[in-house]
């Protein structure tokens, strides 16, 4: 019985050791696999010493599009690309959330600053600054003291108020630029800058809407004129073709009859 017990105990020990070994190997294998999964962080660590193409200011051109290579690259490589894409997406989402939280924090701090500078007590003190007091009476002297204190307070708070107004304006501009990314496009940026130089009383928002309206109107007029030109050209071509003249403007084929020309232009206009 003792032998059987010892045998059983030994078997359990061996089994336990095997389990530990197996678990250890599995853990090492999983860790090894995790290390092999290329993330965006690992990709950023690569440089030209690892691969000559990985220069700091790399801007390679002339390659075949990525989707072409995606069809031909091995499955493992596609998985690496998929992991990097997922890692990049997560990081951009995290950054966007951090920016949102930072923006909220800045707005809260700015609101607290504004409340500290423009609180009701300070506003109440301003009424003393415009009073005319009789310095020959006790009440007039007390009122004059309050007036001078109010004037001093206004001078002390003026820089802080100006700074808050500046910060509020900067936040408004940042928000406006984020909501209107075409503000920095080539067709709007220079005209807006020129308009602000010529009319400094305008805000950036006003200049943006004025310039954009002009650009959109010019585009619409150009499109109308181009449509009229094409219509007139087709009309003249049809008239010349129907009168027996063989012409071929703008790549229009020659026709044997007016009916053939009519069918051609009819199909184009559909």
VEXTOR-73216 format. One record per residue (C-alpha): x, y, z; chain; residue in one letter; residue number from 1. Coordinates in Angstrom, 3 decimals. Each point is the difference from the previous one (the first is absolute). Layout:
! VEXTOR-73216
<c1:X | c2:Y | c3:Z | chain:A | res:A | n:NUM>
...
END
This chain:
! VEXTOR-73216
<c1:0.000 | c2:0.000 | c3:0.000 | chain:A | res:X | n:1>
<c1:2.822 | c2:2.334 | c3:0.806 | chain:A | res:X | n:2>
<c1:1.573 | c2:-0.703 | c3:-3.383 | chain:A | res:X | n:3>
<c1:-3.251 | c2:0.753 | c3:-1.727 | chain:A | res:X | n:4>
<c1:-0.357 | c2:3.208 | c3:1.989 | chain:A | res:X | n:5>
<c1:3.554 | c2:0.978 | c3:-0.807 | chain:A | res:X | n:6>
<c1:-0.529 | c2:-0.847 | c3:-3.627 | chain:A | res:X | n:7>
<c1:-3.187 | c2:2.026 | c3:-0.063 | chain:A | res:X | n:8>
<c1:1.669 | c2:2.928 | c3:1.738 | chain:A | res:X | n:9>
<c1:2.925 | c2:-0.181 | c3:-2.397 | chain:A | res:X | n:10>
<c1:-2.330 | c2:-0.042 | c3:-2.969 | chain:A | res:X | n:11>
<c1:-1.811 | c2:3.055 | c3:1.321 | chain:A | res:X | n:12>
<c1:3.330 | c2:1.763 | c3:0.515 | chain:A | res:X | n:13>
<c1:1.150 | c2:-0.840 | c3:-3.534 | chain:A | res:X | n:14>
<c1:-3.384 | c2:1.058 | c3:-1.363 | chain:A | res:X | n:15>
<c1:0.215 | c2:3.264 | c3:1.928 | chain:A | res:X | n:16>
<c1:3.516 | c2:0.621 | c3:-1.274 | chain:A | res:X | n:17>
<c1:-1.098 | c2:-0.767 | c3:-3.571 | chain:A | res:X | n:18>
<c1:-2.907 | c2:2.401 | c3:0.388 | chain:A | res:X | n:19>
<c1:2.331 | c2:2.693 | c3:1.279 | chain:A | res:X | n:20>
<c1:2.391 | c2:-0.604 | c3:-2.859 | chain:A | res:X | n:21>
<c1:-2.839 | c2:0.036 | c3:-2.518 | chain:A | res:X | n:22>
<c1:-1.444 | c2:3.161 | c3:1.517 | chain:A | res:X | n:23>
<c1:3.423 | c2:1.612 | c3:-0.021 | chain:A | res:X | n:24>
<c1:0.570 | c2:-0.946 | c3:-3.623 | chain:A | res:X | n:25>
<c1:-3.444 | c2:1.299 | c3:-0.962 | chain:A | res:X | n:26>
<c1:0.673 | c2:3.280 | c3:1.781 | chain:A | res:X | n:27>
<c1:3.369 | c2:0.363 | c3:-1.717 | chain:A | res:X | n:28>
<c1:-1.587 | c2:-0.846 | c3:-3.357 | chain:A | res:X | n:29>
<c1:-2.739 | c2:2.589 | c3:0.476 | chain:A | res:X | n:30>
<c1:2.529 | c2:2.596 | c3:1.112 | chain:A | res:X | n:31>
<c1:2.104 | c2:-0.808 | c3:-3.058 | chain:A | res:X | n:32>
<c1:-3.019 | c2:0.383 | c3:-2.264 | chain:A | res:X | n:33>
<c1:-0.920 | c2:3.322 | c3:1.615 | chain:A | res:X | n:34>
<c1:3.510 | c2:1.253 | c3:-0.621 | chain:A | res:X | n:35>
<c1:-0.319 | c2:-0.964 | c3:-3.649 | chain:A | res:X | n:36>
<c1:-3.155 | c2:2.076 | c3:-0.477 | chain:A | res:X | n:37>
<c1:1.307 | c2:3.219 | c3:-1.522 | chain:A | res:X | n:38>
<c1:-1.756 | c2:3.023 | c3:1.477 | chain:A | res:X | n:39>
<c1:0.167 | c2:3.652 | c3:-0.984 | chain:A | res:X | n:40>
<c1:2.397 | c2:0.612 | c3:2.911 | chain:A | res:X | n:41>
<c1:2.402 | c2:-2.665 | c3:-1.216 | chain:A | res:X | n:42>
<c1:-0.284 | c2:1.348 | c3:-3.527 | chain:A | res:X | n:43>
<c1:0.968 | c2:3.474 | c3:1.184 | chain:A | res:X | n:44>
<c1:3.125 | c2:-1.415 | c3:1.629 | chain:A | res:X | n:45>
<c1:1.337 | c2:-1.230 | c3:-3.338 | chain:A | res:X | n:46>
<c1:2.492 | c2:2.276 | c3:-1.737 | chain:A | res:X | n:47>
<c1:2.371 | c2:0.119 | c3:-2.953 | chain:A | res:X | n:48>
<c1:2.497 | c2:-2.170 | c3:1.879 | chain:A | res:X | n:49>
<c1:-2.556 | c2:-2.820 | c3:-0.005 | chain:A | res:X | n:50>
<c1:-1.200 | c2:0.612 | c3:-3.557 | chain:A | res:X | n:51>
<c1:1.336 | c2:2.688 | c3:-2.370 | chain:A | res:X | n:52>
<c1:-3.543 | c2:0.987 | c3:-1.039 | chain:A | res:X | n:53>
<c1:-0.894 | c2:1.044 | c3:3.568 | chain:A | res:X | n:54>
<c1:1.487 | c2:3.487 | c3:-0.123 | chain:A | res:X | n:55>
<c1:-1.294 | c2:2.705 | c3:2.355 | chain:A | res:X | n:56>
<c1:-1.307 | c2:2.148 | c3:-2.866 | chain:A | res:X | n:57>
<c1:-0.927 | c2:-2.866 | c3:-2.301 | chain:A | res:X | n:58>
<c1:-2.393 | c2:0.992 | c3:-2.784 | chain:A | res:X | n:59>
<c1:0.286 | c2:-2.843 | c3:-2.486 | chain:A | res:X | n:60>
<c1:-1.875 | c2:0.322 | c3:-3.278 | chain:A | res:X | n:61>
<c1:-0.474 | c2:-1.949 | c3:-3.194 | chain:A | res:X | n:62>
<c1:-1.030 | c2:-3.248 | c3:1.697 | chain:A | res:X | n:63>
<c1:-2.945 | c2:-2.144 | c3:-0.964 | chain:A | res:X | n:64>
<c1:-3.089 | c2:0.703 | c3:2.158 | chain:A | res:X | n:65>
<c1:-0.228 | c2:-1.800 | c3:3.331 | chain:A | res:X | n:66>
<c1:-3.066 | c2:-2.035 | c3:-0.948 | chain:A | res:X | n:67>
<c1:2.065 | c2:-1.590 | c3:-2.796 | chain:A | res:X | n:68>
<c1:2.505 | c2:-1.376 | c3:2.501 | chain:A | res:X | n:69>
<c1:-2.730 | c2:-0.972 | c3:2.456 | chain:A | res:X | n:70>
<c1:-1.235 | c2:-2.492 | c3:-2.584 | chain:A | res:X | n:71>
<c1:3.445 | c2:-1.550 | c3:-0.417 | chain:A | res:X | n:72>
<c1:1.609 | c2:0.162 | c3:3.450 | chain:A | res:X | n:73>
<c1:-0.050 | c2:-3.034 | c3:2.332 | chain:A | res:X | n:74>
<c1:-2.803 | c2:-0.358 | c3:2.517 | chain:A | res:X | n:75>
<c1:2.333 | c2:0.632 | c3:2.963 | chain:A | res:X | n:76>
<c1:1.105 | c2:3.317 | c3:-1.496 | chain:A | res:X | n:77>
<c1:-3.629 | c2:1.047 | c3:-0.537 | chain:A | res:X | n:78>
<c1:-0.684 | c2:-0.850 | c3:3.645 | chain:A | res:X | n:79>
<c1:2.906 | c2:2.212 | c3:1.070 | chain:A | res:X | n:80>
<c1:-1.423 | c2:2.824 | c3:-2.123 | chain:A | res:X | n:81>
<c1:-3.441 | c2:-0.591 | c3:1.516 | chain:A | res:X | n:82>
<c1:1.483 | c2:0.156 | c3:3.522 | chain:A | res:X | n:83>
<c1:1.791 | c2:3.257 | c3:-0.804 | chain:A | res:X | n:84>
<c1:-3.211 | c2:1.433 | c3:-1.454 | chain:A | res:X | n:85>
<c1:-1.952 | c2:-0.955 | c3:3.142 | chain:A | res:X | n:86>
<c1:2.770 | c2:1.403 | c3:2.215 | chain:A | res:X | n:87>
<c1:0.051 | c2:3.259 | c3:-1.970 | chain:A | res:X | n:88>
<c1:-3.791 | c2:0.302 | c3:0.157 | chain:A | res:X | n:89>
<c1:0.025 | c2:-0.516 | c3:3.779 | chain:A | res:X | n:90>
<c1:2.738 | c2:2.585 | c3:0.475 | chain:A | res:X | n:91>
<c1:-1.794 | c2:2.603 | c3:-2.100 | chain:A | res:X | n:92>
<c1:-3.194 | c2:-0.624 | c3:1.952 | chain:A | res:X | n:93>
<c1:1.896 | c2:0.335 | c3:3.290 | chain:A | res:X | n:94>
<c1:1.620 | c2:3.227 | c3:-1.189 | chain:A | res:X | n:95>
<c1:-3.360 | c2:1.372 | c3:-1.128 | chain:A | res:X | n:96>
<c1:-1.497 | c2:-0.808 | c3:3.411 | chain:A | res:X | n:97>
<c1:2.953 | c2:1.609 | c3:1.780 | chain:A | res:X | n:98>
<c1:-0.355 | c2:3.120 | c3:-2.115 | chain:A | res:X | n:99>
<c1:-3.706 | c2:0.134 | c3:0.783 | chain:A | res:X | n:100>
<c1:0.673 | c2:-0.319 | c3:3.724 | chain:A | res:X | n:101>
<c1:2.761 | c2:2.608 | c3:-0.210 | chain:A | res:X | n:102>
<c1:-2.322 | c2:2.358 | c3:-1.848 | chain:A | res:X | n:103>
<c1:-2.646 | c2:-0.436 | c3:2.697 | chain:A | res:X | n:104>
<c1:2.588 | c2:0.613 | c3:2.706 | chain:A | res:X | n:105>
<c1:1.216 | c2:3.159 | c3:-1.727 | chain:A | res:X | n:106>
<c1:-3.593 | c2:1.219 | c3:-0.296 | chain:A | res:X | n:107>
<c1:-0.625 | c2:-0.657 | c3:3.699 | chain:A | res:X | n:108>
<c1:3.185 | c2:1.816 | c3:1.025 | chain:A | res:X | n:109>
<c1:-0.870 | c2:2.899 | c3:-2.251 | chain:A | res:X | n:110>
<c1:-3.493 | c2:0.176 | c3:1.479 | chain:A | res:X | n:111>
<c1:1.481 | c2:0.055 | c3:3.496 | chain:A | res:X | n:112>
<c1:2.389 | c2:2.786 | c3:-0.991 | chain:A | res:X | n:113>
<c1:-2.821 | c2:1.965 | c3:-1.547 | chain:A | res:X | n:114>
<c1:-2.124 | c2:-0.412 | c3:3.119 | chain:A | res:X | n:115>
<c1:2.893 | c2:1.146 | c3:2.182 | chain:A | res:X | n:116>
<c1:0.559 | c2:3.119 | c3:-2.090 | chain:A | res:X | n:117>
<c1:-3.614 | c2:0.821 | c3:-0.786 | chain:A | res:X | n:118>
<c1:-1.728 | c2:-1.018 | c3:3.204 | chain:A | res:X | n:119>
<c1:-3.057 | c2:1.909 | c3:1.284 | chain:A | res:X | n:120>
<c1:1.987 | c2:1.778 | c3:2.721 | chain:A | res:X | n:121>
<c1:2.338 | c2:1.563 | c3:-2.547 | chain:A | res:X | n:122>
<c1:-2.930 | c2:1.001 | c3:-2.178 | chain:A | res:X | n:123>
<c1:-1.625 | c2:1.592 | c3:3.047 | chain:A | res:X | n:124>
<c1:3.165 | c2:1.971 | c3:0.722 | chain:A | res:X | n:125>
<c1:-0.070 | c2:1.512 | c3:-3.497 | chain:A | res:X | n:126>
<c1:-3.025 | c2:2.130 | c3:0.869 | chain:A | res:X | n:127>
<c1:2.133 | c2:2.012 | c3:2.413 | chain:A | res:X | n:128>
<c1:2.501 | c2:0.912 | c3:-2.718 | chain:A | res:X | n:129>
<c1:-2.475 | c2:2.287 | c3:-1.823 | chain:A | res:X | n:130>
<c1:-1.333 | c2:1.898 | c3:3.003 | chain:A | res:X | n:131>
<c1:0.562 | c2:3.673 | c3:0.785 | chain:A | res:X | n:132>
<c1:0.420 | c2:0.510 | c3:3.729 | chain:A | res:X | n:133>
<c1:-0.194 | c2:2.964 | c3:2.351 | chain:A | res:X | n:134>
<c1:3.343 | c2:-0.061 | c3:1.795 | chain:A | res:X | n:135>
<c1:-1.237 | c2:2.465 | c3:2.672 | chain:A | res:X | n:136>
<c1:-2.349 | c2:-2.541 | c3:1.588 | chain:A | res:X | n:137>
<c1:0.738 | c2:-3.236 | c3:1.849 | chain:A | res:X | n:138>
<c1:-2.153 | c2:-2.034 | c3:-2.355 | chain:A | res:X | n:139>
<c1:1.671 | c2:1.605 | c3:-3.003 | chain:A | res:X | n:140>
<c1:3.457 | c2:-0.834 | c3:1.361 | chain:A | res:X | n:141>
<c1:-1.001 | c2:-3.627 | c3:0.541 | chain:A | res:X | n:142>
<c1:-1.426 | c2:-0.168 | c3:-3.519 | chain:A | res:X | n:143>
<c1:3.202 | c2:1.503 | c3:-1.425 | chain:A | res:X | n:144>
<c1:2.089 | c2:-2.617 | c3:1.776 | chain:A | res:X | n:145>
<c1:-2.136 | c2:-2.734 | c3:-1.572 | chain:A | res:X | n:146>
<c1:0.319 | c2:1.702 | c3:-3.378 | chain:A | res:X | n:147>
<c1:3.795 | c2:0.081 | c3:0.163 | chain:A | res:X | n:148>
<c1:0.081 | c2:-3.627 | c3:1.142 | chain:A | res:X | n:149>
<c1:-2.248 | c2:-0.950 | c3:-2.933 | chain:A | res:X | n:150>
<c1:2.262 | c2:1.837 | c3:-2.463 | chain:A | res:X | n:151>
<c1:3.082 | c2:-1.719 | c3:1.400 | chain:A | res:X | n:152>
<c1:-1.743 | c2:-3.374 | c3:-0.218 | chain:A | res:X | n:153>
<c1:-0.921 | c2:0.626 | c3:-3.629 | chain:A | res:X | n:154>
<c1:3.621 | c2:0.772 | c3:-0.879 | chain:A | res:X | n:155>
<c1:1.211 | c2:-3.085 | c3:1.841 | chain:A | res:X | n:156>
<c1:-2.516 | c2:-2.309 | c3:-1.683 | chain:A | res:X | n:157>
<c1:0.334 | c2:1.423 | c3:-3.520 | chain:A | res:X | n:158>
<c1:3.030 | c2:-2.148 | c3:-1.047 | chain:A | res:X | n:159>
<c1:-1.660 | c2:-3.152 | c3:1.310 | chain:A | res:X | n:160>
<c1:-3.236 | c2:0.830 | c3:-1.829 | chain:A | res:X | n:161>
<c1:1.893 | c2:0.650 | c3:-3.226 | chain:A | res:X | n:162>
<c1:1.858 | c2:-3.305 | c3:0.371 | chain:A | res:X | n:163>
<c1:-3.250 | c2:-1.885 | c3:0.525 | chain:A | res:X | n:164>
<c1:-1.543 | c2:1.651 | c3:-3.049 | chain:A | res:X | n:165>
<c1:3.076 | c2:-0.984 | c3:-2.020 | chain:A | res:X | n:166>
<c1:-0.174 | c2:-3.626 | c3:1.174 | chain:A | res:X | n:167>
<c1:-3.722 | c2:-0.166 | c3:-0.745 | chain:A | res:X | n:168>
<c1:0.620 | c2:1.356 | c3:-3.492 | chain:A | res:X | n:169>
<c1:2.774 | c2:-2.528 | c3:-0.612 | chain:A | res:X | n:170>
<c1:-2.285 | c2:-2.847 | c3:1.032 | chain:A | res:X | n:171>
<c1:-2.713 | c2:1.312 | c3:-2.316 | chain:A | res:X | n:172>
<c1:2.475 | c2:0.095 | c3:-2.890 | chain:A | res:X | n:173>
<c1:1.251 | c2:-3.517 | c3:0.712 | chain:A | res:X | n:174>
<c1:-3.553 | c2:-1.306 | c3:0.097 | chain:A | res:X | n:175>
<c1:-0.891 | c2:1.818 | c3:-3.233 | chain:A | res:X | n:176>
<c1:3.086 | c2:-1.361 | c3:-1.805 | chain:A | res:X | n:177>
<c1:-0.815 | c2:-3.532 | c3:1.133 | chain:A | res:X | n:178>
<c1:-3.583 | c2:0.331 | c3:-1.261 | chain:A | res:X | n:179>
<c1:1.112 | c2:1.518 | c3:-3.354 | chain:A | res:X | n:180>
<c1:3.114 | c2:-1.896 | c3:-1.198 | chain:A | res:X | n:181>
<c1:-0.250 | c2:1.574 | c3:-3.481 | chain:A | res:X | n:182>
<c1:1.059 | c2:3.259 | c3:1.639 | chain:A | res:X | n:183>
<c1:3.623 | c2:-0.910 | c3:-0.746 | chain:A | res:X | n:184>
<c1:-0.622 | c2:-1.176 | c3:-3.571 | chain:A | res:X | n:185>
<c1:1.888 | c2:1.737 | c3:-2.817 | chain:A | res:X | n:186>
<c1:-3.107 | c2:1.549 | c3:-1.548 | chain:A | res:X | n:187>
<c1:-1.121 | c2:1.627 | c3:3.289 | chain:A | res:X | n:188>
<c1:3.105 | c2:0.625 | c3:2.111 | chain:A | res:X | n:189>
<c1:1.635 | c2:2.743 | c3:-2.082 | chain:A | res:X | n:190>
<c1:-3.226 | c2:1.900 | c3:-0.841 | chain:A | res:X | n:191>
<c1:-1.005 | c2:-0.051 | c3:3.683 | chain:A | res:X | n:192>
<c1:3.400 | c2:1.312 | c3:1.080 | chain:A | res:X | n:193>
<c1:-0.193 | c2:2.744 | c3:-2.646 | chain:A | res:X | n:194>
<c1:-3.484 | c2:1.014 | c3:1.122 | chain:A | res:X | n:195>
<c1:1.043 | c2:0.183 | c3:3.657 | chain:A | res:X | n:196>
<c1:2.912 | c2:2.261 | c3:-0.973 | chain:A | res:X | n:197>
<c1:-2.264 | c2:2.280 | c3:-2.009 | chain:A | res:X | n:198>
<c1:-2.811 | c2:-0.032 | c3:2.569 | chain:A | res:X | n:199>
<c1:1.518 | c2:-0.466 | c3:3.484 | chain:A | res:X | n:200>
<c1:-3.361 | c2:0.664 | c3:1.661 | chain:A | res:X | n:201>
<c1:-1.228 | c2:-3.396 | c3:-1.225 | chain:A | res:X | n:202>
<c1:0.226 | c2:-3.152 | c3:2.048 | chain:A | res:X | n:203>
<c1:1.500 | c2:-3.158 | c3:-1.495 | chain:A | res:X | n:204>
<c1:-3.452 | c2:-1.605 | c3:-0.047 | chain:A | res:X | n:205>
<c1:-1.482 | c2:2.908 | c3:-1.984 | chain:A | res:X | n:206>
<c1:2.854 | c2:-0.045 | c3:-2.523 | chain:A | res:X | n:207>
<c1:-0.378 | c2:-3.767 | c3:-0.394 | chain:A | res:X | n:208>
<c1:-3.706 | c2:0.166 | c3:-0.835 | chain:A | res:X | n:209>
<c1:0.451 | c2:2.958 | c3:-2.372 | chain:A | res:X | n:210>
<c1:2.865 | c2:-1.625 | c3:-1.919 | chain:A | res:X | n:211>
<c1:-1.671 | c2:-3.400 | c3:-0.114 | chain:A | res:X | n:212>
<c1:-3.187 | c2:1.573 | c3:-1.332 | chain:A | res:X | n:213>
<c1:1.977 | c2:1.733 | c3:-2.751 | chain:A | res:X | n:214>
<c1:1.857 | c2:-3.193 | c3:-0.905 | chain:A | res:X | n:215>
<c1:-3.184 | c2:-2.082 | c3:-0.120 | chain:A | res:X | n:216>
<c1:-1.740 | c2:2.666 | c3:-2.094 | chain:A | res:X | n:217>
<c1:2.925 | c2:0.124 | c3:-2.433 | chain:A | res:X | n:218>
<c1:-0.076 | c2:-3.789 | c3:-0.306 | chain:A | res:X | n:219>
<c1:-3.727 | c2:0.009 | c3:-0.706 | chain:A | res:X | n:220>
<c1:0.359 | c2:2.719 | c3:-2.655 | chain:A | res:X | n:221>
<c1:2.894 | c2:-1.856 | c3:-1.637 | chain:A | res:X | n:222>
<c1:-2.021 | c2:-3.234 | c3:-0.041 | chain:A | res:X | n:223>
<c1:-2.961 | c2:1.786 | c3:-1.620 | chain:A | res:X | n:224>
<c1:2.216 | c2:1.622 | c3:-2.619 | chain:A | res:X | n:225>
<c1:1.690 | c2:-3.302 | c3:-0.741 | chain:A | res:X | n:226>
<c1:-3.372 | c2:-1.731 | c3:-0.388 | chain:A | res:X | n:227>
<c1:-1.172 | c2:2.769 | c3:-2.376 | chain:A | res:X | n:228>
<c1:3.210 | c2:-0.260 | c3:-2.019 | chain:A | res:X | n:229>
<c1:-0.327 | c2:-3.766 | c3:-0.383 | chain:A | res:X | n:230>
<c1:-3.676 | c2:0.328 | c3:-0.914 | chain:A | res:X | n:231>
<c1:0.760 | c2:2.684 | c3:-2.607 | chain:A | res:X | n:232>
<c1:2.858 | c2:-2.041 | c3:-1.431 | chain:A | res:X | n:233>
<c1:-2.221 | c2:-3.055 | c3:-0.369 | chain:A | res:X | n:234>
<c1:-2.712 | c2:2.134 | c3:-1.596 | chain:A | res:X | n:235>
<c1:2.426 | c2:1.463 | c3:-2.555 | chain:A | res:X | n:236>
<c1:1.419 | c2:-3.451 | c3:-0.719 | chain:A | res:X | n:237>
<c1:-3.453 | c2:-1.400 | c3:-0.587 | chain:A | res:X | n:238>
<c1:-0.944 | c2:2.907 | c3:-2.295 | chain:A | res:X | n:239>
<c1:3.144 | c2:-0.387 | c3:-2.085 | chain:A | res:X | n:240>
<c1:-0.455 | c2:-3.755 | c3:-0.189 | chain:A | res:X | n:241>
<c1:-3.652 | c2:0.260 | c3:-1.031 | chain:A | res:X | n:242>
<c1:0.906 | c2:2.482 | c3:-2.768 | chain:A | res:X | n:243>
<c1:2.358 | c2:-2.515 | c3:-1.564 | chain:A | res:X | n:244>
<c1:3.289 | c2:1.296 | c3:1.357 | chain:A | res:X | n:245>
<c1:2.337 | c2:-2.598 | c3:1.423 | chain:A | res:X | n:246>
<c1:1.616 | c2:1.317 | c3:3.152 | chain:A | res:X | n:247>
<c1:1.630 | c2:-1.579 | c3:2.971 | chain:A | res:X | n:248>
<c1:0.499 | c2:2.541 | c3:2.836 | chain:A | res:X | n:249>
<c1:1.269 | c2:-1.138 | c3:3.375 | chain:A | res:X | n:250>
<c1:0.336 | c2:-3.613 | c3:-1.169 | chain:A | res:X | n:251>
<c1:-3.598 | c2:-0.269 | c3:-1.311 | chain:A | res:X | n:252>
<c1:-0.143 | c2:-2.708 | c3:-2.704 | chain:A | res:X | n:253>
<c1:-1.034 | c2:0.732 | c3:-3.575 | chain:A | res:X | n:254>
<c1:-3.519 | c2:-1.024 | c3:-0.988 | chain:A | res:X | n:255>
<c1:-1.412 | c2:-1.300 | c3:-3.257 | chain:A | res:X | n:256>
<c1:-3.426 | c2:1.542 | c3:0.635 | chain:A | res:X | n:257>
<c1:-1.819 | c2:2.447 | c3:2.234 | chain:A | res:X | n:258>
<c1:-1.969 | c2:-2.868 | c3:1.523 | chain:A | res:X | n:259>
<c1:3.236 | c2:-1.705 | c3:1.073 | chain:A | res:X | n:260>
<c1:1.245 | c2:3.249 | c3:1.578 | chain:A | res:X | n:261>
<c1:-3.333 | c2:0.466 | c3:1.755 | chain:A | res:X | n:262>
<c1:0.170 | c2:-3.477 | c3:1.519 | chain:A | res:X | n:263>
<c1:3.612 | c2:0.608 | c3:1.142 | chain:A | res:X | n:264>
<c1:-0.791 | c2:3.262 | c3:1.796 | chain:A | res:X | n:265>
<c1:-3.202 | c2:-1.409 | c3:1.402 | chain:A | res:X | n:266>
<c1:1.925 | c2:-2.815 | c3:1.683 | chain:A | res:X | n:267>
<c1:2.623 | c2:2.423 | c3:1.354 | chain:A | res:X | n:268>
<c1:-2.607 | c2:2.259 | c3:1.564 | chain:A | res:X | n:269>
<c1:-1.596 | c2:-2.874 | c3:1.929 | chain:A | res:X | n:270>
END
